[in-house]
Amino acid sequence: MTDTKLKFKAGRPTSLLPVPTHYCPGCGHGVAHRLIAEIVDEWDLRGNVIGMAPVGCAVIAYNYLDIDMCEAAHGRTPEVAVGIKRVRPDKLVFSYQGDGDLAAIGTNEIIHVANRGEPITVIFINNTCYGMTGGQMAPTTLVGQRTSTTPKGRHLIGEGPPLRVCELLSPLERVVYLERRMLTSPKEIRLTKKAIERAFRVQQQGLGFSMVEILSPCPTHWRLPPEQCAAYIEDRLTPVFPVGVIKDTTSAARA
Amino acid sequence: MVTAERVLITGNEAAAEGAVRGGCRFYFGYPITPQNDVPEYMSRRMPEVGGTFLQAESELAAISLCHGAAAAGAVPMTSSSSPGISLKQEGISYLAGCELPALILNVQRGGPGLGDVRCAQGDYWQATRGGGHGDYFCLVLAPYTAQECCDLAVLGMHLAEKWRNPVLLLTDQQVGQMMEPVTLPPLGPEAVGDPDWALTGAAGGRPRHFIHSYCGRPNELVEWNEKLIAKYQRMATEEVRYEAVEADDAELLLVAYGTSARLAKAAVTAARARGHKVGLLRPISLWPFPSGAIAELAGTARKMLVVEMSWGQMVEDVRLAVNGRADVELLNTFGGAVPRLPDIEARIEAMLA
């Protein structure tokens, strides 16, 4: 007998291609991709969205998201996105970037794109390391965190503290929306989706620059079982990278 | 209706206006001498034609903005001078790898390093051998007058779109900053990339477009390179351009481009007046290089003189073209110095003696 109380709630979004990904078990990229795909589906955005895949673990995000996408040189991702947006201002343009791409080699680009208030949205995946190349130290690596290039842990003296990009961009006048979230539980994942939705709306309304930073698990390079990554993010990452809305001047920008 | 006009402008401004008239509506630049009048000109001109001017925070950003604009279906332009072009090489390699069109102006100055801001042709190898990482070629056009800066910018816009490939306009400080009368062609419509591949949003259920140079699957990059190489081979046969001056019966053939070609041309005129059979082959496309035309002339011209403002770069292509069938000599200056006409004339006399 069919149980009529069961409802099908969580199928694969149409915009997420039915292919296996190359991501490690427990990686956050698949979840983040799915959130974007859900929004594309729910908002019927497929004909009106163009995405940027970065250099890094998400380099072939265009093999997973069934939307128009472009590649960029390492770190240039937001400026390539701006090039697209300037030609197609009516499209929703987002760049999807990791912490090496955005916070190290592309720091110049992200600061100037944000400062100009370019109406693009950045999805910033912060997993505190370079995943693709073998887990080396990223600007976001925690002090004391062991990576393949900080075998004794990152030293405050000489290697500096982790770079907080949201806080760095926050004072810039035309940065309208900054929120940091984490992929640690169904509730937090839903909050992450809401943050992306808000950022996309900021862009659609032409208010200025928007970015969502996502604290994302990297069990491979954290050398942790996937099920322990959520606790690691909450215990170790959030004291350094507090989650929540970092900046929201949408009301002022709208006025 | 905009009709042809005759104006007195610099070679840099002529290249900028030529790009606009060839359909460019997106320009991204960064200040560097001796090409600053290009971004300055475009900052005034682009709004007049409904185009976009953006001064980028770096040369890398400027070429990356071109990358995005081209991916979205425009034929963008950027410009710089030698050290700035070195910075842009990352993006140029990506444009080539992604098969994206763009017009890139290099107003050459002295090098290496910061060098100086005077006339030089030391970027020949960088321009004609790809310049960035990987196996690729840019089409390279070398104007020698302000008029040709304009005309080749129009052509460059067309060729970039036609071949989905970066096109380099290679000039030098004198060609760029000298003012000359220029007849402008009519203002053409905006150059728009093919919607069959450009990023427009996957509307109406069409398959997604993704612009990439990354080829991670086994053999994928081999096949991608084979496709690119086949394109370069077609470009190499179809896009050779040169000017031959008194070349058919020349016993001594000069080969020069840009500012060097202006001097070489004057030297040819003077030598002919003295009764010498001297001619000039002026490559207009540096890649593809007019090797066939030079090889053919090597039957008559047993001697060749390459005039260039570098330690000797284009001379290697001339030697490859003649393959030992003519004596090839080099008259060169470097470090910001320009050849003197009397020195070229004296060398011609010495070679014919």
Chai-1 contact restraints between the chains, C-beta under 6 A:
chainA,res_idxA,chainB,res_idxB,connection_type,confidence,min_distance_angstrom,max_distance_angstrom,comment,restraint_id
A,R46,B,A202,contact,1.0,0.0,6.0,A-B,restraint_1
A,G47,B,G201,contact,1.0,0.0,6.0,A-B,restraint_2
A,G47,B,A202,contact,1.0,0.0,6.0,A-B,restraint_3
A,G47,B,A203,contact,1.0,0.0,6.0,A-B,restraint_4
A,N48,B,G201,contact,1.0,0.0,6.0,A-B,restraint_5
A,I50,B,L199,contact,1.0,0.0,6.0,A-B,restraint_6
A,V59,B,Y214,contact,1.0,0.0,6.0,A-B,restraint_7
A,Y62,B,F210,contact,1.0,0.0,6.0,A-B,restraint_8
A,D66,B,R208,contact,1.0,0.0,6.0,A-B,restraint_9
A,I67,B,A202,contact,1.0,0.0,6.0,A-B,restraint_10
A,I67,B,R208,contact,1.0,0.0,6.0,A-B,restraint_11
A,D68,B,L199,contact,1.0,0.0,6.0,A-B,restraint_12
A,D68,B,G201,contact,1.0,0.0,6.0,A-B,restraint_13
A,D68,B,A202,contact,1.0,0.0,6.0,A-B,restraint_14
A,D68,B,R208,contact,1.0,0.0,6.0,A-B,restraint_15
A,D68,B,H209,contact,1.0,0.0,6.0,A-B,restraint_16
A,M69,B,F210,contact,1.0,0.0,6.0,A-B,restraint_17
A,C70,B,A71,contact,1.0,0.0,6.0,A-B,restraint_18
A,C70,B,L199,contact,1.0,0.0,6.0,A-B,restraint_19
A,C70,B,I211,contact,1.0,0.0,6.0,A-B,restraint_20
A,E71,B,H212,contact,1.0,0.0,6.0,A-B,restraint_21
A,E71,B,Y214,contact,1.0,0.0,6.0,A-B,restraint_22
A,A73,B,E90,contact,1.0,0.0,6.0,A-B,restraint_23
A,A73,B,Y94,contact,1.0,0.0,6.0,A-B,restraint_24
A,R76,B,S64,contact,1.0,0.0,6.0,A-B,restraint_25
A,E79,B,A61,contact,1.0,0.0,6.0,A-B,restraint_26
A,E79,B,S64,contact,1.0,0.0,6.0,A-B,restraint_27
A,E79,B,L65,contact,1.0,0.0,6.0,A-B,restraint_28
A,V80,B,S64,contact,1.0,0.0,6.0,A-B,restraint_29
A,V80,B,H67,contact,1.0,0.0,6.0,A-B,restraint_30
A,V80,B,G68,contact,1.0,0.0,6.0,A-B,restraint_31
A,G83,B,L65,contact,1.0,0.0,6.0,A-B,restraint_32
A,G83,B,G68,contact,1.0,0.0,6.0,A-B,restraint_33
A,G83,B,A69,contact,1.0,0.0,6.0,A-B,restraint_34
A,I84,B,G68,contact,1.0,0.0,6.0,A-B,restraint_35
A,I84,B,A72,contact,1.0,0.0,6.0,A-B,restraint_36
A,R86,B,T52,contact,1.0,0.0,6.0,A-B,restraint_37
A,V87,B,A69,contact,1.0,0.0,6.0,A-B,restraint_38
A,V87,B,A72,contact,1.0,0.0,6.0,A-B,restraint_39
A,V87,B,A74,contact,1.0,0.0,6.0,A-B,restraint_40
A,R88,B,A72,contact,1.0,0.0,6.0,A-B,restraint_41
A,K91,B,G201,contact,1.0,0.0,6.0,A-B,restraint_42
A,E109,B,A61,contact,1.0,0.0,6.0,A-B,restraint_43
A,H112,B,E57,contact,1.0,0.0,6.0,A-B,restraint_44
